[in-house]
Amino acid sequence: MSGAVLRHDWRDEEIAALYELPFNDLLFRAQSVHREHFDPNRVQVSSLLSIKTGRCPEDCAYCPQSVRHEAPVEEHPLMDVEEVVAAARKARDGGASRFCMGAAWRSPRDRDLERVAEMVRRVKALGLETCLTLGMLREDQARRLAEAGLDYYNHNLDTSPEFYGEIISTRTYEDRLRTLDHVRAAGIRVCCGGILGMGEDRGHRVGLLRELANQDPHPESVPINLLVRVEGTPLAGAGDLDPIEFVRTVAVARVLMPRSHVRLSAGRESMSDELQALCFLAGANSIFYGEKLLTTPNADTQRDRALFRRLGLTAC
């Protein structure tokens, strides 16, 4: 059976069997699938800006922006359009092809949405792809953003339905899936992934990938985040995730979703060059550039460029 068959009916036992392959066999299969659909030496580069920071009413256990946690976060209201455009221009000139904007909201207010839509229009005028993450969206709000020309909307599932209640209580899994439905119905491409290292076991990682891979169509972008432990959040003391297990998850995601961009997202700042190289071999082909992801540190841009040179990778 070809590893690149597009399916939306994966069962837990099939995904678990992929995880249990010998490491070399799994990476060979993932890299083979990757080469069927992508240039293996090109990596899509995005940049992420927090356009509204802090005071989020949700209780996501990993997030320092929650008003319910004691994490030290410098709060700021929704940015002015010109500030965002200046940041986008800098990101473009630094090599990013997609500019992502995130706001710490449960869901956006209609009076704020027009300013965000203007950000989308202005950033697109710079020649960049645009992505937003604003929390939950109604159907009419998704349509408004589509009319502004939004390319991608990020709304992560975070983890499996079975483990979700351990991480957040203020928003249901169904709420997240409903927003994804609204985004797709509006013709916006989906960016949807999860976070590893939150205390979940492999069965929960299988469940997350099942939920992602059985979406039809698959999310066009699949961010795989490694938990960034922040003091003042409930997960500040979470244990380390085995790096090989992280690579296995990237590889399984590539096999399950052959045509999706699999993005190394949060947590890269703590990853060695060798670990990142294994992730690229396993089929990761997207990263975030920039020294900060919303409020947490990211890998240094100069370090990324040096790593790309060492590996013969080209940013696109």
C-alpha positions as CSV (number, residue, x, y, z in Angstrom):
1,M,0.0,0.0,0.0
2,S,1.4,3.4,-0.9
3,G,2.1,5.6,2.0
4,A,0.6,8.6,0.1
5,V,-2.9,7.3,-0.2
6,L,-5.3,10.1,1.0
7,R,-7.5,8.7,3.7
8,H,-10.0,10.2,6.2
9,D,-10.9,6.9,8.0
10,W,-7.8,6.1,10.1
11,R,-8.4,3.9,13.1
12,D,-6.4,4.2,16.3
13,E,-4.9,0.8,15.9
14,E,-3.5,1.7,12.5
15,I,-1.9,4.9,13.8
16,A,-0.5,3.1,16.8
17,A,1.1,0.5,14.5
18,L,2.9,3.3,12.6
19,Y,4.2,4.7,15.9
20,E,5.6,1.2,16.7
21,L,7.5,0.7,13.5
22,P,11.3,0.6,13.9
23,F,12.5,4.2,13.9
24,N,14.4,3.8,10.7
25,D,11.5,2.2,8.9
26,L,9.1,4.9,10.1
27,L,11.4,7.7,8.9
28,F,12.0,6.0,5.5
29,R,8.2,5.7,5.0
30,A,7.6,9.3,6.1
31,Q,10.4,10.6,3.9
32,S,9.2,8.6,0.9
33,V,5.7,10.0,1.3
34,H,7.1,13.5,1.7
35,R,9.0,13.2,-1.6
36,E,5.9,12.2,-3.5
37,H,4.3,15.6,-2.7
38,F,7.1,18.1,-1.8
39,D,10.6,19.2,-2.6
40,P,12.4,17.6,0.4
41,N,14.8,20.5,0.6
42,R,12.4,23.4,0.7
43,V,10.9,24.6,4.0
44,Q,8.0,27.1,4.1
45,V,8.7,30.0,6.5
46,S,6.0,31.9,8.5
47,S,6.2,34.7,11.0
48,L,3.9,35.1,13.9
49,L,2.8,38.4,15.7
50,S,0.7,38.8,18.8
51,I,-1.7,41.6,17.8
52,K,-3.6,41.6,21.1
53,T,-1.9,40.1,24.2
54,G,-3.2,38.8,27.5
55,R,-6.5,38.9,29.5
56,C,-7.9,35.9,27.7
57,P,-10.9,34.4,29.6
58,E,-10.1,30.8,28.7
59,D,-8.3,28.5,31.1
60,C,-5.9,26.6,28.7
61,A,-3.4,25.0,31.1
62,Y,-0.4,25.7,28.8
63,C,-1.2,29.4,28.1
64,P,0.5,32.3,29.9
65,Q,-2.1,34.7,28.4
66,S,-5.0,33.3,30.5
67,V,-6.4,35.7,33.0
68,R,-6.9,32.7,35.3
69,H,-3.1,32.1,35.6
70,E,-0.3,33.9,37.3
71,A,2.2,34.0,34.4
72,P,4.0,37.3,33.9
73,V,2.7,38.6,30.5
74,E,2.9,42.1,29.3
75,E,-0.6,42.9,28.2
76,H,-1.4,45.1,25.3
77,P,-4.7,45.9,23.4
78,L,-5.4,45.3,19.8
79,M,-2.5,46.9,17.8
80,D,-2.9,49.7,15.2
81,V,-3.0,48.6,11.6
82,E,0.2,50.5,10.7
83,E,2.2,48.8,13.5
84,V,1.1,45.4,12.1
85,V,2.0,46.3,8.5
86,A,5.4,47.5,9.6
87,A,6.0,44.1,11.4
88,A,4.8,42.2,8.4
89,R,7.1,44.2,6.1
90,K,10.1,43.3,8.3
91,A,9.1,39.6,8.3
92,R,8.8,39.6,4.5
93,D,12.2,41.2,4.2
94,G,13.6,38.6,6.6
95,G,12.4,35.8,4.4
96,A,8.9,34.9,5.6
97,S,6.3,34.1,3.0
98,R,3.3,33.9,5.4
99,F,2.4,36.4,8.2
100,C,0.3,35.0,11.0
101,M,-1.5,37.3,13.5
102,G,-2.8,36.1,16.8
103,A,-5.1,37.7,19.4
104,A,-5.8,36.4,22.9
105,W,-9.6,36.3,22.6
106,R,-12.2,33.6,23.3
107,S,-13.8,34.9,20.1
108,P,-13.4,38.3,18.4
109,R,-15.9,41.1,18.9
110,D,-17.5,42.4,15.7
111,R,-16.3,45.9,16.4
112,D,-12.7,44.6,16.4
113,L,-13.1,42.4,13.4
114,E,-13.1,45.2,10.8
115,R,-9.7,46.4,12.1
116,V,-8.4,42.9,11.8
117,A,-9.8,42.5,8.3
118,E,-8.0,45.7,7.3
119,M,-4.8,44.2,8.7
120,V,-5.4,41.2,6.4
121,R,-5.9,43.4,3.4
122,R,-2.8,45.5,4.0
123,V,-0.5,42.5,4.8
124,K,-1.7,40.8,1.6
125,A,-0.8,43.9,-0.3
126,L,2.8,43.3,0.7
127,G,2.8,40.0,-1.2
128,L,2.5,37.8,1.9
129,E,0.1,35.0,2.7
130,T,-2.1,35.8,5.7
131,C,-3.1,33.7,8.7
132,L,-5.2,34.6,11.8
133,T,-5.8,32.9,15.1
134,L,-8.5,34.8,17.0
135,G,-10.3,32.0,18.9
136,M,-13.8,30.8,18.0
137,L,-15.5,32.2,14.9
138,R,-19.2,32.4,14.0
139,E,-20.1,31.6,10.4
140,D,-20.7,35.2,9.5
141,Q,-17.3,36.2,11.0
142,A,-15.5,33.6,8.9
143,R,-17.2,35.0,5.8
144,R,-16.1,38.5,6.6
145,L,-12.5,37.4,6.9
146,A,-12.7,35.5,3.7
147,E,-14.0,38.6,2.0
148,A,-10.9,40.5,3.3
149,G,-8.8,37.9,1.5
150,L,-7.6,35.8,4.5
151,D,-5.6,32.7,3.3
152,Y,-5.4,30.6,6.5
153,Y,-7.1,30.4,9.9
154,N,-5.4,28.7,12.8
155,H,-7.5,26.9,15.4
156,N,-5.7,24.0,17.0
157,L,-7.3,21.0,18.6
158,D,-4.4,20.9,21.1
159,T,-4.8,17.2,22.1
160,S,-7.1,14.3,21.7
161,P,-10.8,14.4,22.8
162,E,-10.0,11.9,25.5
163,F,-7.3,14.1,27.1
164,Y,-8.8,17.5,26.3
165,G,-10.6,17.9,29.7
166,E,-7.3,17.8,31.5
167,I,-6.1,20.9,29.6
168,I,-9.1,23.2,29.2
169,S,-12.7,23.4,30.6
170,T,-13.9,26.7,29.2
171,R,-14.3,25.6,25.5
172,T,-15.4,22.2,24.3
173,Y,-13.8,20.0,21.6
174,E,-17.0,20.5,19.6
175,D,-16.6,24.3,19.8
176,R,-13.2,23.9,18.1
177,L,-14.5,21.6,15.4
178,R,-17.5,24.0,14.7
179,T,-15.1,26.9,14.1
180,L,-13.1,24.7,11.7
181,D,-16.4,23.9,9.8
182,H,-17.1,27.7,9.6
183,V,-13.6,28.4,8.3
184,R,-13.8,25.7,5.6
185,A,-17.3,26.7,4.6
186,A,-16.0,30.3,4.0
187,G,-13.3,29.0,1.7
188,I,-10.4,29.7,4.0
189,R,-7.6,27.1,4.3
190,V,-7.2,25.5,7.7
191,C,-4.2,25.5,10.0
192,C,-4.8,23.0,12.8
193,G,-2.5,20.9,15.0
194,G,-1.7,20.3,18.6
195,I,0.7,20.4,21.5
196,L,2.9,17.6,22.7
197,G,4.4,17.2,26.2
198,M,1.4,18.2,28.3
199,G,1.3,15.0,30.2
200,E,-0.5,13.0,27.6
201,D,0.5,9.4,26.7
202,R,1.0,7.9,23.3
203,G,-2.6,6.9,23.1
204,H,-3.6,10.5,23.4
205,R,-1.1,11.5,20.7
206,V,-2.7,8.8,18.5
207,G,-6.1,10.3,19.2
208,L,-5.0,13.8,18.3
209,L,-3.6,12.6,14.9
210,R,-6.7,10.6,14.3
211,E,-8.8,13.7,14.7
212,L,-6.6,15.7,12.4
213,A,-6.1,13.0,9.7
214,N,-9.8,12.2,9.5
215,Q,-10.8,15.8,8.7
216,D,-11.9,16.0,5.1
217,P,-10.0,17.7,3.6
218,H,-6.9,17.5,5.8
219,P,-5.7,20.7,7.3
220,E,-3.5,22.5,4.8
221,S,-1.1,23.3,7.7
222,V,-0.5,21.1,10.7
223,P,1.5,22.8,13.5
224,I,3.2,20.3,15.8
225,N,4.0,22.2,19.0
226,L,6.3,21.1,21.9
227,L,5.0,22.5,25.2
228,V,6.9,25.6,26.3
229,R,6.7,25.5,30.1
230,V,5.9,28.9,31.5
231,E,6.0,29.7,35.2
232,G,2.6,30.6,36.6
233,T,0.7,28.2,34.3
234,P,-0.6,24.8,35.5
235,L,1.8,23.0,33.2
236,A,4.9,24.7,34.4
237,G,6.1,21.5,36.0
238,A,5.3,19.1,33.2
239,G,7.9,16.5,32.5
240,D,10.1,16.3,29.4
241,L,8.9,14.5,26.3
242,D,11.3,12.0,24.8
243,P,12.7,13.7,21.7
244,I,12.4,10.5,19.7
245,E,8.7,10.4,20.5
246,F,8.4,13.9,19.1
247,V,10.1,12.9,15.9
248,R,7.9,9.8,15.6
249,T,4.8,12.1,15.9
250,V,6.1,14.3,13.1
251,A,6.7,11.2,10.9
252,V,3.3,9.7,11.6
253,A,1.6,13.0,10.8
254,R,3.4,13.1,7.5
255,V,2.3,9.6,6.6
256,L,-1.3,10.3,7.6
257,M,-1.6,13.7,5.9
258,P,0.7,13.5,2.8
259,R,-0.2,16.8,1.2
260,S,-0.2,19.0,4.4
261,H,2.5,21.3,5.5
262,V,3.7,19.9,8.8
263,R,5.1,22.8,10.8
264,L,7.6,22.8,13.7
265,S,6.1,25.4,15.9
266,A,6.4,26.2,19.6
267,G,9.3,24.7,21.4
268,R,12.0,24.9,18.7
269,E,14.0,27.3,20.8
270,S,14.8,24.4,23.1
271,M,15.5,21.8,20.3
272,S,19.0,20.9,19.2
273,D,20.0,21.3,15.6
274,E,20.2,17.5,15.4
275,L,16.6,17.1,16.7
276,Q,15.3,19.6,14.1
277,A,17.2,17.9,11.4
278,L,15.5,14.6,12.3
279,C,12.2,16.3,12.2
280,F,12.9,17.6,8.6
281,L,13.9,14.1,7.7
282,A,10.6,12.9,9.2
283,G,8.6,15.2,6.9
284,A,8.4,18.5,8.6
285,N,8.5,21.3,6.0
286,S,7.4,24.5,7.7
287,I,8.7,26.6,10.6
288,F,8.1,30.0,12.3
289,Y,10.8,32.5,11.9
290,G,11.3,35.2,14.5
291,E,12.5,35.4,18.1
292,K,9.0,35.2,19.7
293,L,5.9,33.1,19.2
294,L,3.1,35.3,20.6
295,T,4.6,35.5,24.2
296,T,7.1,32.7,24.3
297,P,10.7,32.5,22.9
298,N,11.4,31.0,19.5
299,A,14.6,29.9,17.8
300,D,16.9,32.8,16.8
301,T,16.6,33.7,13.1
302,Q,20.3,33.7,12.5
303,R,20.6,30.2,14.0
304,D,17.8,29.1,11.7
305,R,19.6,30.4,8.6
306,A,22.8,28.7,9.7
307,L,21.0,25.4,10.2
308,F,19.4,25.7,6.8
309,R,22.8,26.3,5.2
310,R,24.2,23.2,7.1
311,L,21.3,21.0,5.9
312,G,21.1,22.4,2.4
313,L,17.5,23.6,2.9
314,T,15.9,26.5,1.1
315,A,13.4,28.8,2.8
316,C,10.3,29.5,0.7
